[in-house]
Amino acid sequence: MFGTFRKHSQPLWIVIIIVIVISFVVFFTPDFDPFDTGGTITADAAAVEQARSEILLNEVIELRQRQSLVKRLTQAGRIQEALQVVGGNEQEAFQQVMQLMRSPDVLATTSASRIAGNSRHIDLNGDNYNDINSLEYRARIRLRQLTLAKNKKQLGIRISDSAVNAARNSMVQNLTGAQEYNADQYDQLLKQLNKGGFIKKGRIGQEQFEDYLRNRLMLLQLNAMMTRSAGFWPDTDMAETLAQQNREYAVEAAFVSLTNHTASATNYANITKAEGFTNHFNQVAVQYQVPVRRTIAYVKLALADFEGDIRKELKFDDQVQKLIELHNTTTNRITETNGTALPINATNLLARAEEEVRKTPFGEQILGAQNKTLGDRIFLDSDAAARAQAKAFRKALFPPGGRPYATTNLWATARQFNLEVQTATFSRKAPPEDLPTVLIDAAFSSSLKAGKLLESAVYSPESIYILGLQEIIPLKIRQYAELTKDEQKKVDEEFLKSETRRLAREAGEKFQATATANLKEGRPFIHSATNAGLSVVTLPPFSLNAEADTNLVDLLKGFVPPTTLQGALYSFEQGQQSKVGPEKENLTDYLEYAGDDSNTIAGYVLHVTGRINPVTPDDTELRAFAERARQYARNQAAGSDWFVSYRRQLDSEIIISSLESRLEGLPSEIREVKENILYKEQTLARQFANSLKQAGITDGEIISPLEKWAEAQTGTLKKFASINYFATPPKQPEAAQIIVPLLSAKLRQPWEDLTEVTEELEKLEKLKDGGIKKAIDEKIKSSKQK
């Protein structure tokens, strides 16, 4: 661990700093209640609500700190540091930095509901069932930590008012970039947080913010107290570790070339006839499959379509024109977002005027917290108008007693309302860019059946959708002959590369075995390498943790980077530590190389010829190394190790409650899975029947059961196929000759999908028959154990 720390101390510190300013990507999911616990454990509602609010407040504060830090670093020309704060690969980080620079203040654009909408449900015990919403879970963890911190009998941590004031002043300065605390800036911060729904208005909101600061300081103090003993050891305990860090190695390296095996791997008149090609294609065929797709039909009610009448009613355009006239004829100028006055008749004058008019106050308070603006009124009225039409449309589309609601009804009803029905076909992984995520999610809902309408409307921030599923197009596994010329070329090239690497690997492993035997008999490593036709480089002593010197870099140029050898040798030495006596070897295995320059070198074998221990370090060097190791241990332990037992107890309580809740919903869950199985079985049975007919098999006793696969037969198609097609001998040998190849090729994926849902039903039935009760009893028992 300490070796890793010494080698990577600077990147680790960067990570530690970045963790302080966590990045969140926020989405808004309409009609999603982030506080729905789904039947989880009960707790004091007010306390949990406060913990939730503080988590949301903490996230927006950290997001704002991150934005502020990136902007300051970028403006100061410290681009590389800004990229490190953002993280990720350099290109993505640069794009994010530029986006943060262009984006307005997140406190002015982000709301608590949007951040809460990003929280998802989590599975605590790995049973593929969501136990609790992640925001609810974090709130309960925070509440449990605060309860521990405040408990007078245990810790009794108290934070003074002066500490809270100091934290407030520091945070305001940090968020605004000011040199000194300013009360007006603090008031502005509170107003922004109130507008986003993070705190209430006025004095109550200020008290909420101060409580958040107090609890934040309390949690920091709790972590410090619970981890203060981490990393307590004397400097001398680290002497051996430091020696290992500074040890140098003398090494011989034999390199296996890819180019030496290229000719053997590419000498094929017809590559598809090559040994191993079929197996290779089967391994990569998934890259070329046509995924399951769905064709939907939908009616879209865009809020923008209703905005024109509302703007006219509110005389919005008249106000815009008056503002433009004032701009062009007086000194009351419209400005850019940065405050710069626009020139007369500027090209973006109309757009900026509309933005300004939308901001003007209008009407009474909204949500009891802020004044409506004209833009709010337009949005709310447009939303109300769209919802009213959606309600009328759905009332006509879903008449009482009209089930099942067929997708085909959508066109006739749309004509009544002069609306257009649109269609789209897409896969889950490649949806159309112009359709919102909530619509894509609804289209792939397990409850939506082919030919049926979704009985609930789908709401996005800008539109309302009424949706029906026309068709489910099953996954298609394409054969090599079905690929395009470019796709075949890619498969061929990948095969040739893998064949070249396979031959090189075999040669490298053969050399390693020969070299090991020769070394035991006293023959030098270089002798074995020369006989095998391999290039050998004798490397001067080097450390595994220090940056390679120029000599080492030059010797390895054209082979592999020095860091690659250092990492490989470090792993080898770790393995050597567990060996004793004659078992110890100074020869590594064949090590495959797949780096950026792997078009020439396939891999290598290392032979350690000497280990050179360093001189004894002086006290100053040892002290510095030991202190870094101690600090690393404290950072690793902070806020995690000590809380494990508390988190385990909380998880047990949540899991027990979730299992109890799931037990009540099992009948409905089983019923839904059975419907899914029946649909898949009927689809496959029809495909079986059609394939048999195409092959000239028309026997009614063979075809009829497949064409009339009934609900009573749900879950039995596997057994039917086993008896009739797969038995030895099969009951229907003529049909088996058609069906068996289909199930291993064209229908393989649907057949595997049926297996998956059938196994899921079996699991649910076991849970229903006592599995959940047993799990509850076991979890109760384990939660009582210390």
Disulfide bonds with the S-S distance in Angstrom:
none
